Amino acid sequence: MSLLEENQATDLEQMVGLTRRRFIGAGALCGAAMFLGGNLLSRSALAVNAATASPLLGFTSIAAATSDTITLPPGYSASVLISWGQPLHNNAPAFDPSGHGTAKAQEQQFGDNNDGMSLFPFPGDDNRALMAINNEYTNYRYLYAHGGAPQSTEDVRKALASEGVSVIEVRRKGDTWQFVQDSRYNRRIHGNSPIRLSGPAAGHDWLKTGADKSGKKVLGTFQNCANGKTPWGTYLTCEENFTDCFGSSNPQQTFDAGQKRYGVVAASKDINWHQHDPRFDMAKNPNELNRHGWVVEIDPFDPQSTPVKRTALGRFKHENAALAETRDGRAVVYMGDDERGEFIYKFISRDQINHNNHKANKDLLDHGTLYVAIFDAGDGDADHPKG
């Protein structure tokens, strides 16, 4: 599950007698309650509020519709902030909707298929902010002129360039927020960007490759799902379905239990990068897989900074990274594993958060304790525990 060094202080918490199904049901209720003003509402109260024009939500409900358009309540409006392929800087190439655009161009343009995102206001300026936005995956039928799976190394590079994270500046003008093209903060962190590995797994033999014998420098983040925002002003992006991007040129390739558990197959999962880029070929670079599946920390206010994969937060198909703080001031990160039949995690930092000096927290997520909650009563069956 988590690729950690043998001496990593990792504790195990088991919640016995609570099935995953019951937990998710309770979590959905609590989540809805927090969304509705932070008050814990009963199930009946939630049903009443969902069926009426609740003053807590502040708008009139809209009718169900199947039309391919945005439907808004009276008094609300919508506008496009930024679109896939929009150049982040004035000297970047314009988007080519024909699919003939290059990988180099895409590396300078807003990424594809948004997922989690966070807003980072500028201190002392209510009309200016940065946004860090996940670009989880791409659609080949729009990405390439041929509309099919990658057919070359350039095609793979372009797919990698469309995923990752986009950081943009936005400014408020009147009642709307607008994208600031050519802001010095605008940048892409994509599937070919240099990223540093840190924490207990950095430098481990399982993370070393022919291209990186140190096991501390990796190219790229992709399949980025959900997110987290730290109290010290950084963005956490979560690598989710990373195993789908790997395959093998050897159809008889064997996979260990951990690889099978996360669904690695020789044919990959309709992504097919391994056919044109040996980095994703398990027969040629088996350790490359281990270098993905982490939480990546990005400083949006420092466009020259190198993103960091925080290995102390564990390696799995990360769905999110929700931040909290303990009573004694330490950071807590709650994370979910989106692979079927897996668990949820909690990381508590060893050191306290320094709220007066954000730079002092730059390695806070490298040291702490990682807990896992297993909902199977110890019998290996998460949905049907004994008793």
KEKE-3310 file (N, C-alpha, C; in steps of 0.2 Angstrom, whole numbers, plus 5000, padded with zeros to 4 digits):
npx = (5004:5007:5023:5035:5050:5057:5059:5049:5038:5023:5007:4993:4976:4961:4944:4932:4918:4912:4905:4911:4901:4891:4899:4902:4889:4886:4896:4892:4880:4886:4894:4885:4879:4889:4891:4879:4880:4888:4881:4876:4864:4849:4844:4831:4829:4838:4832:4820:4826:4832:4821:4814:4815:4828:4833:4846:4854:4852:4847:4835:4828:4831:4823:4824:4834:4838:4845:4859:4867:4870:4861:4854:4849:4836:4843:4856:4872:4883:4900:4913:4929:4942:4948:4952:4967:4970:4981:4994:5003:5008:5017:5015:5009:4994:4978:4975:4961:4960:4967:4980:4990:5005:5015:5024:5017:5006:5011:5012:5000:4983:4978:4969:4952:4947:4948:4950:4952:4959:4958:4969:4970:4978:4988:4980:4973:4958:4954:4962:4969:4976:4974:4975:4973:4968:4972:4965:4964:4964:4956:4957:4951:4949:4961:4970:4973:4971:4962:4963:4971:4987:5000:5013:5029:5029:5015:5012:5019:5012:5000:5004:5007:4995:4989:4990:4994:4987:4992:4985:4983:4970:4959:4947:4934:4923:4908:4913:4926:4941:4953:4970:4980:4997:5002:5015:5014:5007:5008:5012:5012:5016:5015:5028:5036:5050:5051:5053:5057:5053:5054:5052:5053:5060:5075:5075:5078:5068:5064:5073:5079:5086:5087:5087:5097:5097:5085:5077:5073:5060:5050:5036:5018:5003:4986:4978:4969:4957:4961:4971:4972:4985:4988:4999:4999:5001:4998:4990:4990:4983:4989:4980:4973:4986:4991:4985:4991:5002:5010:5015:5028:5030:5020:5018:5022:5024:5016:5018:5010:5006:5005:4996:4985:4982:4978:4987:4990:4997:4992:4989:4977:4969:4976:4989:5002:5014:5018:5024:5033:5046:5047:5035:5034:5033:5041:5053:5056:5053:5053:5048:5034:5033:5036:5026:5009:5008:5006:5007:5016:5014:5020:5010:5013:5027:5033:5045:5048:5051:5040:5035:5035:5027:5032:5029:5016:5010:5008:4996:4981:4977:4963:4960:4965:4963:4964:4968:4970:4978:4974:4986:4992:4998:4999:4986:4982:4969:4965:4959:4958:4956:4955:4945:4938:4948:4955:4954:4965:4975:4986:4997:5007:5024:5029:5024:5013:5019:5013:5017:5028:5028:5037:5044:5037:5040:5045:5036:5027:5035:5038:5031:5016:5008:4992:4980:4963:4954:4940:4935:4933:4944:4943:4946:4935:4928:4915:4906:4908:4912:4900)
npy = (4994:5008:5015:5015:5017:5004:5008:5017:5026:5020:5018:5008:5009:5001:5000:4992:4982:4992:4994:4998:5003:5008:5017:5027:5031:5038:5047:5055:5061:5069:5077:5084:5091:5099:5107:5114:5126:5122:5116:5102:5092:5083:5068:5069:5083:5087:5081:5089:5102:5100:5098:5110:5128:5132:5144:5143:5139:5149:5151:5148:5133:5123:5116:5098:5094:5089:5095:5100:5111:5125:5127:5139:5146:5159:5176:5173:5171:5165:5164:5161:5157:5152:5142:5125:5124:5138:5150:5153:5164:5179:5176:5163:5149:5150:5141:5126:5120:5110:5099:5098:5105:5106:5096:5105:5117:5114:5113:5126:5130:5131:5117:5101:5094:5098:5095:5094:5110:5125:5141:5155:5169:5185:5192:5205:5210:5210:5208:5201:5185:5168:5153:5136:5122:5106:5096:5082:5072:5067:5069:5059:5060:5073:5079:5075:5076:5064:5058:5046:5033:5037:5038:5040:5046:5060:5061:5055:5064:5075:5071:5070:5083:5089:5085:5086:5100:5117:5133:5149:5167:5177:5191:5202:5210:5222:5212:5200:5188:5187:5180:5182:5185:5181:5184:5183:5173:5163:5146:5129:5113:5098:5082:5080:5088:5093:5086:5085:5071:5068:5065:5049:5039:5044:5041:5028:5011:5006:5017:5021:5023:5020:5033:5041:5039:5042:5041:5052:5062:5065:5064:5073:5074:5066:5061:5068:5070:5078:5087:5098:5111:5120:5127:5135:5140:5132:5121:5105:5092:5077:5061:5050:5038:5032:5020:5016:5021:5014:5000:4985:4980:4967:4954:4943:4948:4947:4952:4959:4956:4968:4976:4970:4972:4985:4985:4985:4981:4972:4977:4991:5004:5008:5019:5018:5024:5017:5011:5019:5027:5022:5025:5022:5008:4993:4982:4987:4998:4995:5001:5014:5015:5015:5028:5036:5040:5048:5062:5078:5093:5110:5126:5140:5153:5155:5154:5149:5138:5120:5107:5095:5078:5071:5059:5054:5054:5043:5030:5027:5026:5041:5051:5063:5076:5082:5095:5098:5104:5099:5100:5103:5110:5103:5098:5089:5077:5071:5057:5049:5033:5029:5017:5002:4994:4998:5009:5022:5036:5044:5057:5063:5077:5077:5089:5106:5117:5132:5147:5160:5160:5155:5149:5141:5129:5121:5108:5101:5091:5080:5073:5063:5053:5040:5034:5021:5017:5003:4995:4981:4972:4964:4953:4953:4957:4970:4974:4965:4962:4950:4945)
npz = (5000:5006:5001:5011:5021:5030:5044:5046:5056:5057:5062:5065:5064:5068:5064:5070:5065:5058:5043:5026:5018:5027:5033:5023:5020:5032:5032:5021:5025:5036:5028:5020:5030:5035:5024:5024:5031:5042:5053:5062:5055:5056:5048:5043:5043:5033:5022:5021:5019:5007:4999:4998:4996:5004:5015:5020:5009:5000:4987:4975:4971:4956:4942:4937:4923:4906:4896:4887:4894:4905:4919:4929:4945:4948:4947:4947:4938:4925:4919:4908:4915:4911:4898:4892:4884:4883:4881:4894:4894:4886:4875:4872:4862:4852:4855:4846:4839:4830:4834:4830:4837:4846:4858:4865:4864:4872:4884:4888:4890:4897:4906:4903:4907:4922:4939:4956:4965:4972:4980:4982:4990:4988:5001:5010:4998:4992:4979:4971:4967:4967:4958:4960:4950:4946:4932:4927:4917:4899:4884:4870:4858:4856:4858:4849:4831:4824:4832:4840:4850:4857:4845:4843:4850:4852:4853:4866:4874:4872:4878:4891:4894:4894:4906:4924:4934:4934:4937:4940:4939:4945:4944:4952:4944:4946:4948:4944:4942:4933:4922:4922:4910:4906:4919:4931:4939:4933:4928:4922:4929:4924:4916:4912:4920:4931:4947:4964:4975:4992:5010:5019:5010:4999:4989:4991:4985:4977:4971:4962:4946:4929:4923:4935:4947:4960:4965:4969:4961:4950:4935:4932:4936:4936:4931:4941:4955:4965:4980:4992:5003:5012:5028:5027:5015:5003:4989:4988:4977:4971:4966:4957:4948:4943:4940:4928:4918:4915:4906:4898:4887:4886:4884:4893:4905:4922:4937:4954:4970:4975:4964:4956:4965:4963:4950:4939:4922:4907:4895:4898:4903:4892:4889:4884:4884:4886:4875:4867:4874:4884:4897:4903:4902:4909:4907:4904:4913:4927:4940:4938:4940:4954:4957:4957:4962:4973:4985:4980:4984:4980:4979:4975:4975:4972:4958:4953:4961:4964:4963:4976:4980:4993:5002:5015:5016:5011:4998:4987:4978:4978:4983:4989:5000:5014:5025:5043:5060:5075:5092:5099:5089:5078:5060:5052:5040:5031:5020:5006:4998:4982:4975:4972:4986:4996:5008:5021:5026:5039:5042:5054:5058:5064:5069:5075:5067:5060:5061:5060:5052:5037:5028:5037:5037:5027:5026:5033:5031:5029:5040:5052:5058:5050:5049:5046:5042:5043:5037:5040:5050:5053:5045:5032:5023:5017:5016:5021:5036:5049:5061)
capx = (5000:5012:5030:5039:5055:5056:5059:5044:5033:5017:5003:4987:4970:4956:4937:4929:4911:4909:4907:4913:4895:4888:4903:4901:4882:4886:4900:4888:4876:4890:4897:4880:4878:4894:4890:4874:4882:4892:4877:4875:4857:4847:4843:4824:4830:4841:4827:4816:4829:4833:4815:4812:4819:4831:4837:4853:4857:4852:4844:4829:4829:4830:4820:4828:4834:4843:4848:4867:4868:4871:4855:4855:4843:4835:4848:4863:4874:4889:4904:4919:4935:4947:4947:4957:4972:4971:4988:4995:5007:5007:5021:5013:5005:4986:4975:4973:4956:4960:4971:4987:4994:5011:5016:5027:5012:5001:5014:5011:4992:4979:4977:4963:4948:4948:4946:4950:4955:4959:4959:4974:4970:4984:4987:4979:4970:4952:4952:4967:4970:4979:4970:4978:4968:4970:4970:4966:4965:4963:4952:4961:4947:4950:4968:4974:4969:4968:4956:4963:4976:4994:5003:5020:5032:5026:5008:5013:5022:5006:4995:5007:5007:4988:4988:4994:4991:4988:4992:4984:4981:4963:4957:4940:4932:4915:4905:4916:4933:4944:4960:4976:4985:5004:5005:5022:5012:5004:5012:5010:5016:5013:5018:5036:5039:5054:5048:5057:5054:5055:5051:5055:5054:5065:5081:5074:5080:5062:5062:5078:5079:5092:5087:5088:5100:5097:5078:5075:5070:5055:5047:5029:5013:4997:4980:4978:4962:4955:4966:4971:4975:4988:4987:5004:4998:5003:4993:4991:4987:4983:4989:4975:4974:4992:4993:4982:4996:5008:5009:5021:5029:5030:5013:5019:5024:5021:5015:5018:5003:5004:5004:4989:4980:4980:4976:4992:4990:5001:4989:4987:4970:4966:4980:4994:5009:5020:5019:5029:5038:5049:5046:5029:5034:5035:5046:5060:5057:5048:5053:5045:5028:5033:5038:5019:5004:5009:5003:5012:5015:5015:5019:5008:5016:5034:5033:5051:5049:5050:5035:5038:5031:5028:5031:5027:5008:5009:5007:4990:4977:4974:4957:4959:4970:4959:4969:4965:4975:4977:4974:4992:4995:5001:4995:4983:4980:4965:4966:4955:4961:4950:4954:4940:4940:4953:4954:4956:4971:4976:4993:4998:5014:5028:5030:5019:5013:5022:5008:5020:5033:5025:5043:5046:5033:5042:5046:5032:5024:5040:5039:5025:5014:5003:4987:4975:4957:4952:4933:4933:4933:4949:4942:4947:4929:4926:4908:4903:4912:4909:4896)
capy = (5000:5014:5013:5018:5014:4999:5011:5022:5025:5020:5015:5005:5009:4997:5002:4985:4982:4997:4993:5004:5006:5012:5023:5031:5034:5042:5053:5059:5065:5074:5081:5088:5095:5104:5111:5118:5131:5119:5113:5095:5092:5076:5066:5072:5090:5087:5080:5094:5107:5098:5098:5117:5134:5133:5150:5141:5139:5156:5152:5144:5126:5123:5109:5094:5095:5084:5099:5101:5118:5127:5130:5143:5149:5167:5180:5170:5171:5161:5166:5156:5160:5150:5136:5121:5126:5145:5152:5156:5170:5182:5173:5156:5148:5150:5134:5124:5116:5104:5094:5098:5108:5102:5095:5111:5122:5112:5114:5133:5132:5128:5110:5098:5091:5100:5091:5098:5117:5129:5148:5158:5176:5189:5195:5212:5212:5206:5208:5197:5178:5163:5147:5130:5118:5100:5093:5075:5067:5070:5065:5058:5062:5080:5080:5073:5077:5058:5056:5040:5033:5040:5035:5042:5049:5066:5061:5054:5070:5080:5069:5071:5090:5091:5083:5089:5106:5124:5139:5155:5172:5179:5197:5203:5217:5222:5206:5194:5186:5186:5177:5187:5182:5184:5185:5179:5167:5158:5141:5122:5108:5093:5075:5080:5093:5090:5086:5082:5066:5069:5061:5043:5034:5047:5038:5021:5007:5005:5023:5022:5021:5022:5040:5044:5034:5045:5040:5058:5066:5062:5068:5073:5072:5065:5058:5072:5070:5081:5092:5101:5118:5120:5133:5139:5143:5128:5117:5098:5088:5070:5057:5045:5032:5032:5013:5015:5024:5009:4994:4981:4977:4959:4952:4938:4951:4945:4958:4956:4957:4975:4979:4967:4975:4992:4985:4985:4976:4973:4982:4997:5005:5012:5025:5016:5028:5013:5008:5024:5030:5017:5026:5019:5001:4990:4978:4991:5002:4993:5005:5020:5015:5017:5035:5040:5038:5052:5068:5083:5099:5115:5133:5144:5160:5154:5151:5145:5132:5114:5104:5090:5073:5070:5051:5052:5054:5036:5029:5024:5030:5047:5054:5069:5078:5087:5097:5100:5105:5096:5105:5106:5114:5100:5097:5083:5077:5065:5055:5043:5029:5028:5010:4998:4989:5001:5012:5030:5037:5050:5058:5069:5079:5077:5096:5110:5122:5139:5152:5166:5160:5150:5145:5136:5123:5118:5101:5099:5085:5075:5069:5062:5046:5039:5029:5018:5014:4997:4993:4974:4968:4960:4947:4955:4958:4977:4976:4960:4959:4945:4947)
capz = (5000:5006:5000:5016:5023:5035:5050:5046:5062:5055:5066:5062:5068:5065:5066:5070:5065:5054:5036:5021:5016:5033:5034:5017:5021:5038:5030:5016:5030:5039:5023:5019:5036:5036:5018:5025:5037:5048:5058:5061:5054:5056:5041:5041:5042:5027:5017:5021:5016:5000:4995:4999:4995:5010:5016:5021:5003:4997:4981:4973:4968:4949:4940:4934:4915:4902:4891:4888:4895:4912:4922:4936:4949:4946:4950:4946:4931:4924:4914:4907:4918:4907:4894:4890:4879:4883:4883:4900:4893:4879:4870:4871:4856:4853:4855:4839:4840:4825:4836:4827:4842:4849:4866:4868:4865:4877:4891:4890:4889:4902:4905:4901:4912:4928:4945:4962:4964:4978:4979:4986:4990:4990:5007:5009:4992:4991:4972:4968:4970:4963:4958:4958:4947:4944:4926:4929:4912:4893:4879:4864:4852:4855:4859:4843:4825:4822:4837:4843:4855:4855:4839:4843:4857:4853:4856:4873:4877:4872:4883:4898:4895:4895:4913:4930:4937:4931:4942:4936:4943:4944:4947:4952:4941:4947:4951:4941:4942:4926:4921:4921:4906:4907:4926:4932:4943:4929:4926:4922:4932:4920:4916:4911:4924:4936:4953:4969:4980:4999:5015:5021:5004:4995:4989:4992:4979:4973:4967:4958:4939:4925:4922:4941:4951:4966:4968:4972:4956:4946:4930:4931:4940:4931:4934:4947:4958:4971:4982:4998:5004:5018:5032:5026:5008:4998:4986:4988:4972:4973:4960:4958:4944:4940:4937:4922:4913:4914:4903:4897:4880:4887:4885:4898:4911:4928:4942:4961:4973:4976:4957:4954:4969:4960:4943:4933:4917:4902:4890:4901:4903:4886:4889:4879:4884:4886:4868:4863:4879:4888:4904:4906:4900:4915:4905:4903:4919:4932:4946:4937:4943:4961:4958:4956:4967:4979:4986:4977:4986:4976:4981:4970:4976:4970:4951:4952:4965:4962:4967:4980:4981:5000:5003:5021:5016:5009:4991:4985:4973:4982:4981:4992:5005:5018:5031:5049:5065:5081:5098:5100:5083:5072:5054:5050:5033:5029:5013:5004:4993:4977:4972:4975:4992:5000:5015:5022:5030:5042:5044:5059:5058:5070:5072:5075:5061:5062:5058:5059:5047:5032:5025:5042:5036:5020:5026:5039:5029:5028:5046:5056:5059:5045:5051:5041:5045:5039:5039:5038:5056:5053:5041:5025:5019:5020:5015:5025:5042:5053:5067)
cpx = (5004:5019:5034:5045:5054:5055:5054:5039:5026:5012:4996:4981:4964:4949:4933:4921:4908:4911:4908:4906:4891:4893:4902:4894:4882:4890:4896:4883:4880:4892:4891:4878:4883:4894:4885:4875:4885:4888:4876:4867:4855:4845:4836:4825:4833:4837:4822:4819:4831:4827:4812:4817:4823:4835:4844:4857:4857:4850:4839:4831:4828:4827:4825:4828:4839:4847:4856:4868:4868:4864:4856:4849:4842:4840:4855:4865:4881:4893:4910:4925:4941:4945:4953:4961:4973:4978:4989:4999:5006:5011:5020:5008:4997:4984:4973:4968:4956:4964:4978:4992:5000:5011:5019:5022:5008:5004:5014:5004:4989:4977:4970:4959:4950:4945:4946:4954:4955:4961:4964:4974:4977:4983:4986:4975:4965:4951:4957:4969:4974:4974:4975:4973:4971:4968:4971:4968:4964:4959:4955:4957:4947:4957:4972:4970:4967:4963:4957:4968:4983:4997:5011:5023:5029:5019:5008:5015:5016:5001:4998:5006:5000:4986:4992:4991:4992:4987:4990:4982:4974:4962:4950:4939:4925:4913:4908:4924:4936:4951:4965:4981:4992:5006:5011:5020:5009:5009:5009:5015:5012:5017:5025:5039:5044:5051:5053:5053:5057:5052:5055:5056:5059:5072:5081:5076:5074:5060:5068:5077:5085:5093:5088:5090:5099:5090:5075:5072:5066:5052:5040:5024:5007:4991:4978:4971:4962:4961:4966:4974:4978:4987:4993:5004:5000:4997:4995:4987:4988:4984:4985:4976:4980:4994:4990:4986:5002:5005:5015:5022:5030:5023:5013:5021:5020:5021:5015:5011:5001:5002:4997:4984:4978:4979:4980:4991:4995:4999:4988:4980:4968:4970:4986:5000:5015:5022:5024:5034:5040:5048:5040:5029:5037:5041:5053:5061:5052:5048:5049:5038:5028:5034:5031:5014:5005:5005:5009:5011:5018:5015:5017:5011:5024:5034:5040:5053:5048:5045:5038:5033:5032:5026:5028:5019:5006:5008:5001:4987:4973:4968:4957:4965:4967:4963:4965:4971:4973:4976:4981:4996:4999:4996:4992:4980:4975:4964:4962:4959:4955:4950:4949:4942:4946:4951:4955:4962:4971:4984:4993:5006:5017:5028:5024:5019:5015:5017:5011:5025:5031:5031:5045:5043:5035:5043:5042:5029:5029:5041:5033:5023:5008:4998:4983:4969:4955:4945:4932:4933:4939:4949:4943:4942:4927:4919:4903:4907:4908:4905:4891)
cpy = (5006:5012:5017:5014:5010:5002:5016:5021:5025:5015:5013:5005:5005:4999:4996:4986:4988:4996:4999:5007:5010:5018:5029:5035:5039:5048:5057:5063:5070:5079:5086:5093:5101:5109:5116:5122:5128:5116:5106:5094:5084:5074:5069:5079:5091:5086:5086:5100:5106:5099:5105:5122:5135:5140:5149:5141:5145:5157:5147:5138:5127:5116:5105:5095:5090:5088:5100:5108:5119:5130:5133:5145:5157:5171:5178:5170:5167:5164:5161:5160:5158:5143:5132:5124:5134:5146:5155:5163:5172:5179:5165:5155:5148:5143:5132:5119:5110:5098:5093:5102:5103:5101:5102:5116:5120:5113:5121:5135:5129:5121:5107:5095:5092:5095:5096:5105:5120:5137:5151:5165:5179:5192:5203:5215:5207:5205:5204:5190:5174:5157:5141:5125:5112:5099:5086:5071:5071:5066:5065:5061:5069:5082:5080:5074:5070:5055:5049:5039:5035:5035:5036:5045:5056:5066:5060:5060:5075:5078:5071:5079:5093:5090:5087:5094:5112:5129:5145:5160:5175:5186:5198:5210:5217:5216:5200:5194:5185:5184:5182:5184:5185:5186:5181:5173:5161:5152:5134:5118:5101:5086:5075:5085:5090:5091:5082:5077:5068:5065:5054:5038:5037:5043:5030:5017:5006:5011:5025:5019:5022:5029:5044:5039:5036:5043:5046:5063:5063:5066:5067:5071:5071:5062:5061:5073:5074:5085:5094:5107:5118:5126:5137:5141:5139:5124:5109:5095:5081:5065:5051:5038:5031:5025:5012:5017:5020:5003:4990:4979:4970:4957:4946:4941:4949:4951:4955:4958:4964:4978:4976:4970:4982:4991:4986:4979:4977:4978:4989:4998:5010:5019:5024:5021:5023:5010:5013:5028:5024:5018:5023:5011:4997:4985:4981:4995:5001:4997:5012:5021:5017:5024:5040:5037:5042:5058:5073:5090:5105:5122:5138:5151:5160:5150:5147:5139:5126:5110:5098:5084:5071:5063:5049:5051:5047:5036:5025:5028:5036:5050:5061:5070:5084:5089:5100:5102:5102:5101:5107:5109:5110:5099:5090:5083:5070:5064:5049:5039:5027:5021:5006:4994:4992:5005:5019:5030:5044:5051:5064:5070:5078:5084:5100:5115:5129:5144:5158:5166:5154:5146:5140:5129:5119:5111:5098:5092:5079:5070:5069:5054:5046:5033:5027:5015:5009:4995:4986:4970:4963:4953:4948:4956:4965:4978:4971:4957:4954:4948:4952)
cpz = (5000:5005:5005:5018:5029:5042:5051:5052:5059:5059:5062:5067:5064:5068:5065:5070:5061:5047:5032:5019:5021:5034:5029:5018:5027:5036:5025:5020:5033:5034:5021:5024:5037:5030:5020:5032:5043:5053:5057:5061:5054:5049:5038:5039:5035:5021:5016:5017:5009:4996:4995:4997:5002:5010:5018:5015:4999:4990:4980:4970:4960:4947:4936:4926:4912:4897:4892:4888:4903:4914:4929:4939:4947:4950:4950:4939:4931:4918:4914:4910:4913:4904:4893:4884:4878:4885:4890:4900:4886:4873:4869:4865:4857:4852:4848:4840:4835:4828:4834:4832:4844:4856:4869:4869:4871:4884:4893:4890:4895:4901:4904:4908:4919:4934:4951:4961:4971:4976:4984:4986:4991:4996:5006:5003:4991:4984:4968:4971:4965:4963:4956:4956:4944:4936:4926:4923:4905:4889:4872:4858:4850:4855:4853:4836:4822:4826:4840:4848:4852:4849:4839:4850:4858:4855:4863:4877:4878:4877:4890:4899:4896:4902:4918:4933:4934:4936:4938:4941:4940:4947:4947:4949:4942:4951:4948:4942:4935:4927:4919:4916:4906:4914:4927:4936:4939:4927:4925:4925:4929:4920:4914:4915:4929:4943:4958:4974:4987:5004:5016:5015:4999:4995:4990:4985:4975:4969:4962:4951:4935:4924:4929:4946:4958:4970:4971:4967:4951:4941:4931:4936:4935:4935:4941:4949:4964:4974:4989:4998:5011:5022:5030:5018:5002:4995:4986:4982:4973:4967:4962:4954:4940:4937:4930:4916:4911:4910:4902:4889:4880:4888:4891:4904:4917:4933:4949:4964:4974:4969:4955:4958:4966:4952:4937:4928:4911:4897:4892:4901:4898:4886:4884:4879:4883:4879:4864:4868:4884:4896:4907:4904:4906:4914:4905:4909:4924:4938:4945:4940:4950:4962:4957:4961:4974:4980:4984:4980:4982:4979:4975:4970:4974:4964:4950:4956:4962:4966:4970:4981:4989:5002:5010:5021:5013:5001:4990:4980:4977:4979:4983:4997:5009:5024:5037:5054:5071:5087:5100:5094:5078:5066:5054:5043:5032:5022:5012:4998:4988:4973:4976:4981:4996:5006:5015:5027:5033:5044:5049:5059:5064:5074:5071:5069:5064:5058:5057:5054:5042:5029:5030:5041:5030:5020:5031:5037:5027:5034:5050:5056:5054:5048:5045:5045:5041:5042:5037:5044:5057:5049:5034:5020:5021:5020:5019:5031:5046:5059:5065)
residu = (MET:SER:LEU:LEU:GLU:GLU:ASN:GLN:ALA:THR:ASP:LEU:GLU:GLN:MET:VAL:GLY:LEU:THR:ARG:ARG:ARG:PHE:ILE:GLY:ALA:GLY:ALA:LEU:CYS:GLY:ALA:ALA:MET:PHE:LEU:GLY:GLY:ASN:LEU:LEU:SER:ARG:SER:ALA:LEU:ALA:VAL:ASN:ALA:ALA:THR:ALA:SER:PRO:LEU:LEU:GLY:PHE:THR:SER:ILE:ALA:ALA:ALA:THR:SER:ASP:THR:ILE:THR:LEU:PRO:PRO:GLY:TYR:SER:ALA:SER:VAL:LEU:ILE:SER:TRP:GLY:GLN:PRO:LEU:HIS:ASN:ASN:ALA:PRO:ALA:PHE:ASP:PRO:SER:GLY:HIS:GLY:THR:ALA:LYS:ALA:GLN:GLU:GLN:GLN:PHE:GLY:ASP:ASN:ASN:ASP:GLY:MET:SER:LEU:PHE:PRO:PHE:PRO:GLY:ASP:ASP:ASN:ARG:ALA:LEU:MET:ALA:ILE:ASN:ASN:GLU:TYR:THR:ASN:TYR:ARG:TYR:LEU:TYR:ALA:HIS:GLY:GLY:ALA:PRO:GLN:SER:THR:GLU:ASP:VAL:ARG:LYS:ALA:LEU:ALA:SER:GLU:GLY:VAL:SER:VAL:ILE:GLU:VAL:ARG:ARG:LYS:GLY:ASP:THR:TRP:GLN:PHE:VAL:GLN:ASP:SER:ARG:TYR:ASN:ARG:ARG:ILE:HIS:GLY:ASN:SER:PRO:ILE:ARG:LEU:SER:GLY:PRO:ALA:ALA:GLY:HIS:ASP:TRP:LEU:LYS:THR:GLY:ALA:ASP:LYS:SER:GLY:LYS:LYS:VAL:LEU:GLY:THR:PHE:GLN:ASN:CYS:ALA:ASN:GLY:LYS:THR:PRO:TRP:GLY:THR:TYR:LEU:THR:CYS:GLU:GLU:ASN:PHE:THR:ASP:CYS:PHE:GLY:SER:SER:ASN:PRO:GLN:GLN:THR:PHE:ASP:ALA:GLY:GLN:LYS:ARG:TYR:GLY:VAL:VAL:ALA:ALA:SER:LYS:ASP:ILE:ASN:TRP:HIS:GLN:HIS:ASP:PRO:ARG:PHE:ASP:MET:ALA:LYS:ASN:PRO:ASN:GLU:LEU:ASN:ARG:HIS:GLY:TRP:VAL:VAL:GLU:ILE:ASP:PRO:PHE:ASP:PRO:GLN:SER:THR:PRO:VAL:LYS:ARG:THR:ALA:LEU:GLY:ARG:PHE:LYS:HIS:GLU:ASN:ALA:ALA:LEU:ALA:GLU:THR:ARG:ASP:GLY:ARG:ALA:VAL:VAL:TYR:MET:GLY:ASP:ASP:GLU:ARG:GLY:GLU:PHE:ILE:TYR:LYS:PHE:ILE:SER:ARG:ASP:GLN:ILE:ASN:HIS:ASN:ASN:HIS:LYS:ALA:ASN:LYS:ASP:LEU:LEU:ASP:HIS:GLY:THR:LEU:TYR:VAL:ALA:ILE:PHE:ASP:ALA:GLY:ASP:GLY:ASP:ALA:ASP:HIS:PRO:LYS:GLY)
# end
